[in-house]
């Protein structure tokens, strides 16, 4: 293979700003087409919370389960072949079961909580779990400090992210967002250096408001990404005006942005120089370009691993 | 039925100072022969600890599982029909599995931890669990404050109780004991009043050092029991010089007491006016009496529920 300007170099370091399901699928595709040890994911921790005293990191778990081959293929999160003995018994006791903790999933939370209690950092615990699961890519929690997404719901007060997302199934309009603790939070170890040293930075097709933004707003992270803007490509989580999963498209409208890839472009304009959009949105490419981002039109719907790999390849070719 | 001095009155309030397995078996027997709502157990909490962030109360759980009909009949603790999905997965992750948390057992710890995190007291959580399990007797944690048994092992330093009892399987000689936090701990709600109002107080056949003593040493508890000495009967956990379960007989010797019911008598002499001993120890009855306690000789080995009920009946007849 001859390296040239139109050929993807295989030894490039790639940093990916990641949320949950969409990011996990993209990363799994990327690891099929790129050297795994050159991939670093900077994973959102603002959805993390404590339940039953356990430290739960939904986005880190979704990414590790997906890359470790353990994820439930039907949902894209949680464990395959999960069992529910603990949850059913908890329900019988009148306990809180809205988060639906499966038995296999629980083991990971027990492990993480124990290790954090021992004094390990989330970065260290995540590496331990990745090592056990044979994941060669580097997964870095965006921060080891506590950041907590809260949402102000229409006609109501501020609620925690999981209350909105899981308990209320994101069915209520969002008026505002905040990330408790983010002003004091530091980037996790290697987060800044992996962004500085990356040959390309990818913003995964995750919710910009609740997955990507609480990574970008951590001290220094957004700044280095802005500085690297020419090497940053974002993948739109919106196709044809709708999010493939979750409330991203509704939030665009609720928070005053255009409910389309153009809204995504306006959100990422400072951070990325290119936006990957789906063929379905090809007629909006000019508006994306007008918003200041180069548009890359390809298939972005990762309905299987082959398509995810093809998307990753297209992204690499355009960075 | 005619009430008389030689007949057990059925409306007497009975308070039982309780540890784990032995106490649970005795209580189950007692509930077969006495009005359940008149029975209060004051349960040791000094074995309680946190593991994986979860609040675990081994003695309370053993008693609730036994009285709720959920206990593993082979061990006398833990759950019947238990499954181990979480533990096996935790082991695969390299997590700590020495305490062997079963799936059904875990649900109770999740429930308790969540409720304590919500601000409920251990007394309240215990009542909620008892209500769910249909337990009519009142189970009271000896304290809602943290008390932690620690043991100084021969040739070593101080270790936590579960380290000694479970991880090291109580196979190392004990040189000394202490109960961290007991000086600041207050008796739980209704603990003192249930002792004051009881018509009879029973010290269950539990380990005097690590189960009974950390109840007696809580401020006010030992004092009220001493004041009620004439109405207090203790049941020896030692038969023929050996404990039926656990390290009680070894501890007697290691801590300088006679390894027999006579050692038990000397430990309880201030608190109880009678000691129930097994027929096997009938030749030591005189020495028990010499130590200042009336001896009650009966079958104390609760090898089945019928024998436990018979022991409870004998105890009631002698208070």
Interface residues (C-beta under 8 A of the other chain):
Chain A: X50 X51 X52 X53 X54 X55 X83 X85 X86 X87 X88 X89 X90 X92 X93 X94 X95 X96 X101 X103 X104 X106 X107 X108 X109 X110 X111 X113 X114 X116 X117 X128 X129 X132
Chain B: X50 X51 X52 X53 X54 X55 X83 X85 X86 X87 X88 X89 X90 X92 X93 X94 X95 X96 X101 X103 X104 X106 X107 X108 X109 X110 X111 X113 X114 X116 X117 X128 X129 X132
